[in-house]
Amino acid sequence: MIELMKNLPSNVVGFRASGEVSKDDYDKVVFPAVEDLVKRTGELNYLYVVDTPFKNFKLGAWWEDAMLSLAKASKRHRAAIVSASEGANTFTDLWGKIFPGEFRGFRPEELDQAKRWVSA
C-alpha cells in the first residue's frame, strides 16, 4: 500500500510504500496528490519512502510508476527516493543523469536529509 506522508514542506509531496503495492495505490493516492502539487506550485518535488521489498510491487504498480515519470517529466524538479536497497539508490542517482529534474537516493537513516534536499 502507498500512504500519503504528512508534515512535509508545502512544496513537496511524499509517499510511503509498505506491504503490497498495486496499480490502485497509484491511481487513488499518488496521481491525485501529484496533480494537486503541480497545480499549486507548477513543479514536482517528490519524496518516496520504500519500506517494502521491491518484489512486493505488482506489475501494474511498476507500470504506473513509469507512466508518472514520463507524464510529469517536464514539471519534475527534485525526487528523493529513500530505500534500504543500495541498488535502488544507485539506480535513482543514475536516473537523474538521463531524465529532467534532479534525483537522489537516500538510506532510511537519512530521511530528514532527504526531506531537506527535496524541498530546497
C-alpha positions as CSV (number, residue, x, y, z in Angstrom):
1,M,0.0,0.0,0.0
2,I,1.1,3.6,-0.5
3,E,0.2,6.2,2.0
4,L,0.5,10.0,1.7
5,M,3.1,11.4,4.1
6,K,2.1,14.3,6.3
7,N,4.0,17.2,7.8
8,L,6.2,17.9,4.8
9,P,7.0,21.3,3.4
10,S,4.2,22.7,1.2
11,N,6.3,22.3,-2.0
12,V,6.8,18.6,-1.5
13,V,4.5,15.6,-1.9
14,G,5.6,12.4,-0.1
15,F,4.6,8.8,-0.1
16,R,5.5,5.7,2.0
17,A,5.2,2.3,0.4
18,S,4.7,-0.7,2.6
19,G,3.4,-4.2,2.2
20,E,2.0,-5.0,-1.3
21,V,1.9,-2.1,-3.7
22,S,-0.6,-2.1,-6.6
23,K,-1.8,0.0,-9.5
24,D,-4.7,1.1,-7.4
25,D,-2.3,2.7,-4.9
26,Y,-1.0,4.9,-7.7
27,D,-4.5,5.7,-9.1
28,K,-6.0,6.6,-5.7
29,V,-3.1,8.1,-3.8
30,V,-0.1,9.0,-5.9
31,F,-1.6,10.6,-9.0
32,P,-4.2,12.8,-7.2
33,A,-1.6,14.2,-4.8
34,V,1.0,14.8,-7.6
35,E,-1.6,16.6,-9.7
36,D,-2.6,18.8,-6.7
37,L,1.1,19.7,-6.0
38,V,1.8,20.5,-9.7
39,K,-1.3,22.6,-9.9
40,R,-0.4,24.6,-6.8
41,T,3.3,25.0,-7.3
42,G,4.0,24.4,-11.0
43,E,6.6,21.8,-10.2
44,L,7.1,18.4,-8.7
45,N,9.2,17.8,-5.6
46,Y,8.6,14.1,-4.8
47,L,9.7,12.1,-1.7
48,Y,9.2,8.4,-1.9
49,V,10.0,6.2,1.1
50,V,10.1,2.5,0.2
51,D,9.5,0.4,3.3
52,T,8.9,-2.9,1.5
53,P,10.9,-5.2,-0.7
54,F,10.6,-4.4,-4.4
55,K,9.2,-7.9,-5.0
56,N,6.0,-6.6,-3.3
57,F,5.4,-4.1,-6.2
58,K,2.8,-5.6,-8.6
59,L,3.4,-5.3,-12.3
60,G,0.7,-2.6,-12.6
61,A,2.4,-0.6,-9.9
62,W,5.7,-0.6,-11.8
63,W,3.9,0.5,-15.0
64,E,2.1,3.3,-13.2
65,D,5.4,4.5,-11.7
66,A,6.9,4.6,-15.1
67,M,3.9,6.5,-16.5
68,L,4.2,9.0,-13.7
69,S,7.8,9.6,-14.5
70,L,7.1,10.2,-18.2
71,A,3.9,12.2,-17.7
72,K,5.4,14.7,-15.2
73,A,9.0,14.8,-16.6
74,S,8.7,18.5,-17.6
75,K,7.4,19.5,-14.2
76,R,9.8,17.5,-12.1
77,H,12.2,19.5,-10.0
78,R,13.5,17.0,-7.4
79,A,12.8,13.4,-6.5
80,A,14.2,11.8,-3.4
81,I,13.9,8.0,-3.0
82,V,14.5,6.6,0.4
83,S,15.3,2.9,0.4
84,A,17.5,0.3,2.2
85,S,18.4,-1.1,-1.2
86,E,21.7,0.2,-2.4
87,G,20.7,-0.9,-6.0
88,A,17.6,1.2,-5.9
89,N,19.6,4.2,-4.6
90,T,22.2,3.8,-7.3
91,F,19.5,3.5,-9.9
92,T,17.9,6.6,-8.6
93,D,21.1,8.6,-8.9
94,L,21.7,7.3,-12.4
95,W,18.1,8.1,-13.5
96,G,18.8,11.8,-12.7
97,K,21.6,11.8,-15.3
98,I,19.2,10.7,-18.0
99,F,15.9,12.4,-17.3
100,P,14.9,16.0,-16.4
101,G,15.0,17.1,-12.8
102,E,17.3,16.0,-10.0
103,F,17.1,12.6,-8.5
104,R,18.8,11.3,-5.4
105,G,18.7,8.1,-3.4
106,F,18.9,8.1,0.4
107,R,19.2,5.4,3.1
108,P,16.4,5.2,5.7
109,E,18.5,6.8,8.3
110,E,18.9,9.8,6.0
111,L,15.1,10.6,5.8
112,D,15.5,14.0,7.4
113,Q,18.3,14.9,5.0
114,A,16.1,13.7,2.1
115,K,13.2,15.9,3.2
116,R,15.5,19.0,3.4
117,W,17.1,18.2,0.0
118,V,13.9,17.6,-1.9
119,S,12.3,20.8,-0.6
120,A,15.2,23.1,-1.4
